[in-house]
Amino acid sequence: MAATPSRAADEQLNEGLVHHFALDETSGTTLVNSGSAGSAANATLVNPEKATLTGNGVRFNPDSYASALDGAYVALPKDITAGMSNLTVDYDVWIDPANVGEHQMWGFGRKSGSCDVDTGAQGSIFASNTQRFRVAVGSANLQQNRVRMTEGAWTHVTYTQSLNANGTSWTGTLYLDGVQHATSTNLTTPPSVNAAGTNCNFLARSQTSGHYSFRGTLRDFRVYDRAVSPEETLALAKETVSNGVSADAAAIDLGLTSAIVRDIVLPKVGSVAGSAITWTSSDPSVVEVYTPPAVPSARKVAVTGKITRPAQGQPDATATLTATVRKGAQEVTTREIPIVVKAEFDDAQAVDRDAFDLALYATDDVHGNINLPAGGEFGSTITWKSTTDLVTPTGEVTRPAFGRADVTATLTATITKGSASKTKSFPVTITAKPRSEKHERYFMGYFKGEGIADGEQIMFATSNGNTALDWTGLTGGWPSLVSQLGDQGLRDPHIVRSPDGDTFYMIATDLNWYDQGGYAINDTQYIEVFESHDLVNWTPQRHVKVAPDNAGNAFAPESLWVEEIGAYAVFWAQSLWNDPVNRTGQGNAQMWYATTRDFQTFSAPKVWQDPAPLSRIDTTAIRVGDHYYRVTKNEAGNQGSDIFSEKHTDFLDSNINNWTLLAPALGRTTWVANQGYEGPVIFKANPGDTSCPGQFYLWGDRYTNGGGYQAACHENIEAPTWNAKPLTMTNAGVVRPRHGTVIPLTVREWNDIRGIPNSDVTTTTKVAVEPYASGAQTTTATATVEAADGFETGGQVRFSIGSWSELAHLKDGAATVTLPEGLPAGTRTVKAEYLGFDYLKASEAAASFTVPGAPELALTVTATARCVGTTAYVAVTAVNDAAVPANVTLTTPYGSKTVADVAQGKQAYQSFNTRAGQIATGSATVTATATIDGRQVTSTYNASYTAINCA
């Protein structure tokens, strides 16, 4: 442990402490002021339902975004800096990685009118992490250009403002963790802000009503009427810095350090408090620490522990990696991590390690083809067997039909190398297909633009009706998804719907131009991945490396399902560094691709389009018939760039000369000439589209002259010039969205996304019995179920005759069963009950049919529902047509009656009181028994009656 600065005495740190809000409350809305101003200057938590009192700070707006007025914030006392000629503001802050847009962590302000309006501003001092961390004092900013405060980590902040010798200006100094961050020597806004004092003082709220509320945690907020000394600044930061260093050291996780077999990525920044971490190795012959060049262009290159594995049969090697963890001015700690580097494997060891590493993704909810590796990293061959034929040995999945049950099974991998072999099993659940419905609406993901503080995050919109030319944003132009990984920007979102329709994968560019000063310094090999089953709930963001190590600017990823390979092709633009060590010398822009089945595991990247020395980016694609069509931007620069279309039957062919050029200048000929176009979108219009029926849509992002997306349609996807159309956006944050994607929706999906309740769908069941073939002992009954909305039906139908019943699944809307043998001759009734499924309502029907052969006891049976006043009755009549008297029993759901010795030509009759005003369709059963030639003979008949309402 290195030496730490000497502590100023506690009493010295309390000197001049006018306001001290520990923010350690666990309930209530009053936040205690323990400074010299006392309880008369307590603060108030506003909109407390959107805050969490943790006891270790106030967590503001942890669950959602809100405007400055609608989010949780703290109203500080008025005139908080009254009479102060010098000032210190000191606090701890933890910025939520989801924090975005224009905001203020704290602010002291003066307005001539209401604090809730943006007029009458008369000065302010505030802190913000928008674009860079700064304290704004009037029109001056204390900041380091493009340096943002670390998010997801505790930082101690001190701002001092001291009166200069001239008595008319001030020197402001900003410290992070006790280290000077920025200074300004000629501030003209006094600590008191305005001669009339301050009346708009807040924590987590901006002085501007249209800004975002701050998302994060503040604690131990102090306001002094003096400028604390540098030594006092260190003392104030001491606890936060010391705890942070210790927490960061403890949180370092290098994985399975007892069995290292590949190079180790060594963290450069602590995961808890953002401490700087450097590394050394006790034995570079075992693990050598590679630290990238200390140049800005290589700032994203990882520190790596490059291992050397002993030869096979040699002992494992050991070494110690030492992490030196620094935070603040002088706080340092170290952590030693012993590692064991495994010797090269023999066959048995290779099998063991490949088996240990083998994993499958989300096997409890399989919605498509599964990635089943055919080999392990260490040379094993992997073969697969399944207990169900719904999964092939290479991972192709056939899902149960809509309305069928999910199928559980076991996949077993056999891992083999040489004579060594091992098995590993995985339980899987194959989810049944969703209901098939017609697409009648549209959904869009987009971003607003790099010149806006929240513009490089994902926005969503839905169409207004069955047209792709009229849209409403879902969140008033605020982000629906915010990046918390990589560069913390999300641009160029692309959404693909799975072939079965119930999984959506969204990928986006890892770039935050606004916060990082442009795209040229972006050195990413990553894309951002999200997954959803309803376009409302999304999985946590995945930061996925797809590009090779020597690539940068992996931008504008898109994907397309390629039926021939049973997987998605994911393609993106990138450039290769001429100097991959210092990350300089950007080559021409090319399109590369990888394949994936689950957006978790990707194949090795390959070149797809390389027009060297020219450049091209931003490909979008669609399949129509036997051809794949792609639209791409030629990267000629600014107004010289345009989008062009090509076609091919082999989507993954990387020879660009094998693609047929269709339209070399789509943007210029379709919209405005002499402008630059990029980010194309192409998709087929829905059936019944009201704007472009039977056509295709083409959109192009006019990135010059503030254009944004332009729209066009054409019935011929190969057209060299399309028909321009107006595009309307409402409540979307911008007049025209930027580079994104459009996918079709069903009405039910559209309702779910917009929060509109969906009604269950009524169904109608019809049943028919195939007449008995000559001499046949049985026949079949078929129930047909139709939904009121005309779309697919699925589920089960229960068929019943008397005490016999059988269930059958619908297939293509119909279910068929074989009726039982031995049914008595005569007229019979079969009932078919559709049991309903998901949001499809149940329904039923009945049909009479004739069993061949004259019955020995012939009866004529009828059943009728009728009203007596407001009560429903069921009347049953059975006329004896036989030559002998019979005992006849009449049975209904409402009672039974037996009539003895009913002579030929006579009848048994009963009217049954249902004791209800309304009854459903049903049936009565009539059983007749008689003695014929010394034998007791029984015949049974069914007669149906229709529903009735006597109310």
N, C-alpha and C positions, 0 to 999 in steps of 0.2 A: 504494500500500500504506500503510495507516494504521499509526501507531506501535503497537508491541507492548509488553507489560509486560516490565520488566527481568527477566533470568533470575537465579534464585538459583543460587549456585555448586553444582556437582555434589556436592561434599562435603557441602553443607548438606542437599541432598535425600537423602543417604544417612544422615544423622544420625537415629538412632532407628529405622532400617529393620530391624525384627526378622525379617520374613519377606518375601522377594521371589521370586515365581514368575513368571519371564518367560514361561513357557508357549510357548517357541519350539522345543520338541522336535519331531522328525519321526518318531520311532519309540520303542518301548518303553512301559513303564507307570510309570516313575519320573519325576517332575516335580521338577526341581532347585530347591532353596531356596538362593538366593545371598545372603539376608539374614544378619544377625549370628547367627541361630539355626543356620545352617550345615546341612550335609548330614544331621545327625541329625534334622532336622525336614523332610526331603523329603516330598513328597506322592505319592500313588499314584492312577493312573487306573484306575477300576473299570469293568468291562464295556467294555473298550477297543474291542471290535468294533463298538460303536455310536457311536464317536467318530472324528474325523479330526484327526490332528496335522499342522497346516498349516505349521508353522514360523513362523507369525505368529499364534499363538493356538490354542486347542483348540476345535474345532467339535463341539459336543455334539448328538447325536441328529439328524443332518441328514436322515435318511431316513424316520423314523417316530416315532410317539408311544410313550411308555413311562411306566410308573409311576416314582415316585421311586426305588424300589429296583431296578427292572429296566433303567432307562436308564443311559447313560454319565454318570459323575460323577467328581469328584475327592475323595478322602478326604484332608483336610488334617490336619496334626499335631494331637494332643490338646493341650489347655491352650494354644491358640494366642495367647490374650491374657492368659496368667497373669501376675499381678503388675502389670498395667497399670492406672494410674489415669487415663490419658488415651489416646486411640486415634485412629488414622486408617486407614481402608480406602480404597484407591485402585486403580482399574483401568480398562481399556477394555472396552467391551461392544458387541457387534453382535447385536441381537435378531432372530432369524429371523421374518419375517412370518407363518410358520406356527405360531409359539409361541402357545399358548392355555391357558386354564384356570389353576387355582391352581398356582403354582410358586414356587420361590425360586432366584435367581441365585447367591446364596451365603448361608451361614448359620453362625453360631457358636452352639452350643447345649449344654445340659447336661440329661442324663437320668439317672435313678437306676438304670435297667436298660439293656437293649439299645437301641441307636440305631435299630434296625429296627422297633421297636414304638412305638405312639403314647402309651403310658402312662409315667408317671414323669417328665414334662417339668418341668424346674426352671429354665426361663428360656432366652431366645435373643435374638440380634440377627440380622436377615436383611434382604435386599433382594428386592423383587418388582415386576413390572410388571403384576400382575393388577389390573384396573379402573383403576388409576393407579400411577405409579411412586412407590415408597415405600421407606424403611428403617424397619423395625419394631424398636423398642428396648423389649423387654418388652411392655407393653400400650400404649405410646405409638407413634404413627406420625409420621414426618417426611414430609410429602407436600404437594402442591398438589392440591386437589380435582379429580378427573376429568382430571388431566394425565398422560397415559401417555408413556413414553419413545418416541421415534421408532424404528420398526422398520425393518430393512433398512439401517441406517446406523450408523457407528461413533460412539459417544458416550463421553466421558471422565467418570467418576464419582469424586467424592471425598466421603467421609463422615468428619467429625471429631467427636470427643466429648471435651469438655474439662471438667475438674472445676471446679465453681463455688467461690466464696470460702467458702461455708458448709461445704465439705468433705463434704457428704452428697448433693448432687445434681449433675447434669451438664447442660451445654448441648451439644446436638447440632446440627450444621449440615451440610446436604446441598447439594453443588454438582454441576451438570452443565456440562461443558465450561468449568469455572472460574467459572461464574456461580452465585451462591447461588440455590438452588431452594426450600429450606424450612429452618426452624429450630424448635427446641423448647428452652426454657430450664429446664425442670424435670424432666429425666429422672431416674428412680430406679434404673434397671438399670445397673450399673457396666460398664465395658468388659470386665472379667473375667467378666461375666454372673452368676457364682455363686461363693461363697467356696470351693467345692470345685473350681472351674475348669470348663473345657469339655471334653467328651469326644465331642461329635458335631458335627464341623466339616466343611463341604462346600462345593464349588463345583458348581453345576448340579443340586443335590439339595435337596429340601425336608426340613424336620424332620418333616413329616407324610407317612407312607408312601403314603397314598392320593392324594397330589398328583401332578401331572405332573412328569416330568423336564424341565428347562429345555432349550429348543431355541434355540441361538445359539452365539456364539463369545466367549470370554473371553481376554484377554491382559494381560500385565504387571500381575499382581495383587500389591499391596503392603499390608503391615500394619505401621504405625508404633506405637511406644509413646508417641507424643506427638500433639498436635493440630497439624497443619501450619498455617502462616499463610495468609491469603488470597493473598499474593504467591506463596507456594510452590504453592498450588493452581493458580494460573495457569501457573506454570512446569511443573508436572506435566502439565497439560492441553495445553501448547503444541504438541507434535508432532502429537498427534491432531487438534487444532483446525486447525492450519495446513495439514496434509495434507488434511484434510476440505474446507476452503474451496477449496483449489486443485483438488481432484478434482471438487467440485460445479460449479465454474466451467467446467472443461474438459468436463464431461458435458452441459452444456446443449445441447439439440438442438431447433431451431425448424423443422426440415424444409427444404424447398427455398427457402432464403432468397434465391436468385438470381432467383426468379420467383414472388413473393408475389401471390396473387390473391384471398385471403380473409383475414378477421381472424385474428389469431394468438393462441392461448392461451399465455400466458407463465407458466412455472412459478414458484410461490411458495416451494417447498421443493426443496433439492438432492436429486438422485436417489441420490447416493453416501453423503453424510454428513449429510443433513438440514439443511444450512445454510439460513438465511432469505435469500430473494432478492427484491430490489426492482428496479424498472425505470424508466428515463427514455428519452426519445426526443430525438434531435437536431433533429427537424423534425416537430412535431405535425400539420402540414398534410399530411404523407405518412403517418405512423403515430402515432396518439395513444394514449398509455398510459392505459387505464381501470383505476383501482384501486377496488374496491368499498368501501363505507363500513366504517370500522373499528369495527364493532359485532359482538357475538357472533352475532347472527342471520344475518349475511351472511358468516360465516367460510368457507363453502364456495364462494362465488361466485368465479369465476376472474378473475385479472388478464388483461386482454385488450389486445392491440395492435390498435386499430381503424384500418383502412387507408382511404385515399382514393385511388382509382385515377385517373390522368390520363385525359382524354378520348381517344377513339379517334383515332389519328393523331399524338398528342402523344408526346414522349419518355417513356420509363419514368422513374419517380421513384426517388430514392435517399434513404436516411436511415440513421442508426446507432442501434441499440438498445443501451443500456448496462445490463448486469446488475451490481448491487452485491450481493456475496455476503458474508454475515456469519455467523460461528459463534463461540460463546463470548462473552467479555467485550469483546474489542477486535480480534479477527482479522477483517480485511476485505480483500477483493480485488474487482477489477472485471474485466468482460470486455465488450469492444465487439464487436457483431455487425452488420456492414453488411448491409442488405437492399435488394433491388430490388423495387419495387412496379410490376407491369406495367400499362401503359396498357390501357384497354378494348379488347377484341379486335375485329379485323375477322373476317370469316367464316373465312378460312384459319387465322388464329391460334386462333379458337375451336375449330375442328376439331382442330388439333394438340394443344391442351390437353385437350380431352375425350378424345381418343385416348390421350394420355399417362396420364390419370387412370383410364381404363377398366380394370377388373380383375374377374375372376371368382373365386369361392371354391371351393377344393378340387376342381378339375376333374379331378384324377387319380383320384378315387374318388367318382363321382357315385352317390348313393343315392336321389335324388328329383328333383323339379322344380328347375330352375336359375333363378336370378334373372338375366334378360337385360334390362338397362336399355334402355328405348325412347328415351331422350334423355339428353344430357349436361348438365352444370351450366351450360355457357355457350351453350346454345341449339341444339346439334346434334341432329339426328334420327339415331337408331341403328337399323339393321335388321340382321337376322341370317340366316345360312344355315348349314346343317349338311350334312356329308357322309354323315350317316345319317338315315333317317327316324324313328329312335328319339327324336330331339329336334326339337320343332317350332320355328318361328321365334320363338315367344313363350316358349320354355323348358320346355314340358311334356315330361316324359321317360317313355318306355315302356322299362322295364328288361327285359333278357333273362330268360327263365324260369329257375327253379332247375335246375341241371344244365347250363345252356348256358355258353358262354365269355363273359367280359366283352367289350365292344365298344369299340374305340378309334375315334375320329373327330376331326374338326376343326370348330370353330365359328368362323365368320368374321363379324366386325362391319363394317358399312359406316357410317362416321360422316360425315354430310353436313350442310352449312349453306350455303345459297345455291348457288353454283357450285363450292364447295370440297368435296372428298371425300377420304376416306382409309379404308383397311381395316386391321384388326388381327385376328389369328387366335389361337385358343386350342386346344391339344390337349386332348381330353377322353377319359376312360375311364368307360364306363357299366357299373357293377357289376351282375352278375346278381342276381336276387332270392334271398332266403334260402329255406330249406325251410319249408313251412307245417306247423306242428304245433299240436295242441290245447293250450289254456291250462288248467293244472291246479294252479297255485300262484299266490302273490301276492308283490309286492315293495312296500315302503313307504319313502318318504323323509319325514323329520319333523325338528322341533327340540324341545329339551327344555323351554325356557322362559327368560325374561329374568332370572330371579332366581338363575341359576347361572352360574359363571364361564365354563364351556364350553357353556352351554345354547343359545346362538344360533349354532350351527354345524350342519351337516347330518349327521344320523344315518341309518343304513339298517337295515332289518329285513326278514326273510322270514317267510312264513307257515309254520306247522307243519302241512303237509298242505293239502288243497284246501278251506280255509276262511279267511275274512278276519277271524276273531274270535280267533285264537290265533297269537301272534307271538314270534319270538326275534330280539333285536338281533344285528347282525353283529360289533360291536366292543366288547361289554360296556358300552355306553353312552358310549363315547368317540367323538369325531367321525370320520366317514369322509372328510369334506371340510371344510376350514377356509378362510374367506375371507382373502385376502391383499391385497384391493383395497377401495377405497371406505372405508366405515366399519368394515370387517373383521368384519362380522357376516353370517350367512346365516340367514334365517328364511323360513318359509312355502314350502318347496321344492315345486315342481310339476313332474312328469315327464310328458311325452307321448311315446308310441310312434308312429313314422312309419307311414303307411298300409301300407307293405310289411313293416314289423315289425322291421327290423334297425338302426334308428337311434333313439336316445333323446335328447331334449333336456330339460334340467333348468334351470329358472329359479327365482330366489329373490329375496327382499327384501334390499336393502342397508341393514341396520340392526343396530346393536349397542347395544341399550338398556342392558345391564349396564355397559359401559365408558363410555357417553356420557351417562348420566343420564336416560334416558327417550326417548320417541319424538317429543315435541312439538318438540324442537330439530332433528329430522332434516330436512334440506333436500336430499333426493336426487331426481334425475330419472333415476336409473339402476336397472337390474336386473342381476343376476349370472347369467351363462349358462355352462353346462357341456354337453358333448356326449359320447356314448358309443355304442359298438356292442354292448356286452355287460353294461353295468351294473356292471362291475368296473373297467375302465380308462376314465378320464375325461380329456377335453382340459383344458389349463390354463384357469383361470377367465377369462371375458371380462366386462369392466365396460362395459355397453352403455347408452347414453343413449336412452331411449324417450319420456320425458315432455317437454312444452314447457318453455322457459326459466323461465316464470313459475309453474311448478308446484313443489310440495314434497310430501314424504311419499308418494312413488311406492311403494306397498306391495302385497304379496300378489299378485304376477303369476301368471297362469295362461295356458294356451294350449289351443287346440282346432283340429284339422284341419277345415277347411271345404271340402267337396268342390266346392261351386259355384264357388269362386274358385281352387281348386287350390293353396291356401296355408294357413298357420296364422294364426289370429287370436290375438294376444297381448293380454291385457286386464289392467288393474291399477287399483287405487284411487289417487286423488290429490286434493289440494286446491290451489286457485290462491291465490296471495298477493294480498291487497288492495294491499299496498305491495311490489311485486316488487324495488324497489331495496334497501330495508332488510330485506326478507324477513320482514315482519310482517303480521298481520291474515289469519289463515288462514280461507279460505272453506269452504263446505260440501264434504264428501267426495263425489266422483263416481267413476264407472267410465269409463275411457278405453280405447281399443284402437289397435293398429297391426297390419299384416299383414306376414308374412315367409315366405319359402320355406326359408331356411337359417339363421335366427337369427343371421345376420351383418348383413344389410341389412334395415332395417325401413322401412315406409312412414311418412309423416307421421302423427303421433298425431291421433285424432279422439275427440270426445265420444261415449260409448256410452250411459251412464245418468246423467242429471242430474236428481235429484228436488228441486232447489232449492225452498224453503230447507232441505229435509231432506237427510240424508246417507245414503249406502249404500256398502258396501265388500265385499270378499271374495266375488266371484262365482266359482262353479264351474259347469261345464256338461257336458252329454252329449247326443248325438244318439240318438234312438230312433225308428225309422221315418222319417216325413217331418217330424217335429218336433224342434226343439232345446229342451231343458229347462235352465233355469239356476236355481241356488239362491244367494241373496244375503243378506247381513246388512244389516238396517236399523240404522244407527248412531244409536240413540237414547241410548246411554250406559249402561254397567254392566248392572244387571239389566233395564233397559228394552230392551235389544237382543235381537233374535231373528233367525232365518233364515227366509226365505220362498221359495216356488218359483213359477216362471212358465214359459210355453211360447210358442213362435212357430215359424213355418216359415222365417222370414228371420232368421238369427242376428245379422246386423250391423245390423238395424233399430235406430236410435237413438231412436226415439219410444217412450218407455216405456209410453205408453198403448196401443200396438199389441200389447203382450205380454199374454197372458191370465194373470191371477193364479189360482193353483191352491190354495196353502196359505199363509195369512198368518202362521202361528206354528208352524212345524215343531218347533222346539226345545222350547218350553214344553208342547206337547201330546204330544210323543213321550217326553221325558225328565222332568226335574224342573222344575216351574213356578217362576216368580219367580227364574230365573237367567238369565245372559247367555250367548248362544251366537254363535259366529263360525266362520270358517275351515271351511265345509262341504266335504265330499267326497261325491261320488255316483258310483257305478259299478255295472255289471251283474255279477252273480255268474257265475263260471266254469261251464261245463257240468260237472255232477257235483259242484258245491259241496256239502259235507256239512252246512253250517249253514243256508244259505238257498237251497235248490235252486230254480232257475227264478225267482229274485227279483232285486231291486236292493238294494244297500247304500246307506245314508245315514249319514254320520258328521257330528257337530257338535262343535266345540271349545268346551266349557263353560269359559270363561275366568274366571268368577267362582267363588268358593268352592273353588278348587283342583281343578276337575273334570278338565280335559283332555278328550281325545276320548271321546265317547259314541257308541255304535253302534246301528244299527237296520236292519231289513229290511222289504221289502214287495214283493208281486208287482205292484202297481200303482204306477207311478212318479208318478202324479198324486194319490196318497193324501194327504189332509190331515193324517193322523196315522199314524206308522209304528210298527212293533213293536220295542220296545227289546230289545237283546241285550247280554250281558256281553262285555267285551273284555279279553283277557289279554295282558300283555306280560312277557317274560322276558329278562333280560340286556340291557335296553334303556336303562338309566340313569335311567328314570322309570317310575312305575306306569302312567301314560297319556301317550302322546306328544301334542305340540301340532301345530297347523296344518301339514298336509303333504299327501301324495297317496298313492294306492294304484293300482298297475297290475297286470294279470295277467301270469303267467309260464308258460312251458313247463317241464316237468320238467327238461329238459337245461339250460335257463337257470338254474333254481333250483339244480341241482347245481353248475354252474360258479361261481355266486355263493358258495355255501357251501364250495367247495373239494372237492367230491366228484367223483371221476373218473367220466366218462361212458363207457359201453361202446359200441363200434361196433354197428350194427344189422344183423342178418342179413336177407337178402332171399330171395325165391323167384321164380324165372323160369318162366313157362309159354309155350310157343310153339305156334301153330296155323297151318296153311296152308289158304288158301281153295281149294276144289276148282276145277279148270280149267273155265272156261266152254266151252260148245260151240264148237269151232273156234279157241279162244284159244291163242296161242303161249306165254303165260306167266301167272302168277298172283302173289298176294301172300302174304307170311308176316308174322304179327304176334306180337310178344313182349309179354307182360304181366308187369310186375315189381311185386311187392308187398313192403312192408317189414314186419318182424315187429311193429313198434309201431303199424302201421296208418296211418301218416302218409304224406306225399307222397314219391314217388320221382322221381328225375331223373338225367340223365346219358345215356350212350350204350350201345347194344346192337350187338354185332358178329354179323352173320348170315353163315354160311358153308356152302357145299356143295362138297366137294372143294377145288379150288384157288381157287374164287370166294369173295369175301367183300365185305361192304359194311357201313358203320356207319350207324346211325340214332339220332336223339335220342328220348328218351321225351317224350311229351306226354300229360298226364293218366294217367301210369303205363303207357302203351303205346307201342311203336315198330313201324312197319310199313315193309317194303321190298318192291320188286318183284323177283321171282326172275328169274334170267337166262333168256333164250330158248335153245332148242336143247338143253335137257336131254334125255338119252336116255330113251326111253319105259321105263316100269316103276316099281318102287318106289325112291324116293330118300329121303334123310334131310337135313334142314336143322338146323343147330346155331345156337342163339341164346345168346350170352355177354353177360350184363350186366356191364359193366366196373367197376361200383361208382362211387361219387362221395362225396367228403368222408367222412363217417362211415358211409355205407351200404356194406355189404360186397358183393363180387361174387357172382354165381350164374349158373347156366347150365341149359339144357335142350335137348332135341332132339326132333324129330317126323318121322315118316315120312309120305310122301305119294306119290301115284301120278301119274306123268307119262303122259298118254293115249297110246294106240298100242301094239300088241304089239311087243315087241323081237324082232329077227330071231334073236337068241340068247337063248333063255329059260332062266333059271336060277332055282333056288330056293335062297336064301342064308340062312343063320342064323349068329349069333355068340353064344357063351355063355361067361361067366366062371365058373370053377370052381376049387376048391381041391384040391391034391394035397399032403397034409400041411399045412405052413404056407406053402406057395408058391402064388401065384395063377397060373393058366393061362387063356389065351383060346383057345377052340376054334372054328374056322371051318369050316363045311361048305357046299359048293356042289354041288347036284345039277343035271346037265345035262339040261334038258327039251327041248333042240333035237334035230332029226332028223339032225344031223351031229356028228362029233367036234369038240371044241374044246380049245384050250390055255387053262388056267385059272390065273390068278395070285391068290393069297390074300395080302392085305397088312394088317398091324396095326402099331400103334406099336412092337411088340416083335419085328418081323421079317416076312419075306415068303417065300412058297414058290410055285413054279410047277409045275403038274402037266400034262404033255403028253397030248394025244389022249384026253381024257375022253369016253367014248362016251355015247350017249343012255341016260339012266336011271342012269348011273354018277355017282360023286361024287369031288370033290377035297376032301381033309380035311387039316387040320394043327392040332395043339395047340401054341400058342406059350407058352414059359416066360417069364413077365414078370420073373423073378428078384426078385420083391418079394412081401411078405406082404399088401399092400393096394393096390388100384388104384381109380381113379375111373371113372365112366361114360365110355364111349368108343364108337368105331365101327370096323368093319373094312370094307375095300374089296375087292371081287372084280371082276376084269376077265377077260372071256372073249373069245378071238379064234378065228375059224374062216373057212374059205373056202366061200362059198356062190355057186354059179353063176359061178365065176371071180372073185368079188369078195371082198376081205378085209373081214370084218365084225367090229366090236368093240362089246361091250356092257359097261357098268359098273354095279355094284350096291353099295349101302351097307347094312350091317346093324349095328345098335347092340347093345351089351351093357351090363349094369348094373354098378355098382360092387360090389366084394366085399372082405371083410376076412378073411384066413385066419389072422391072428395068434392 
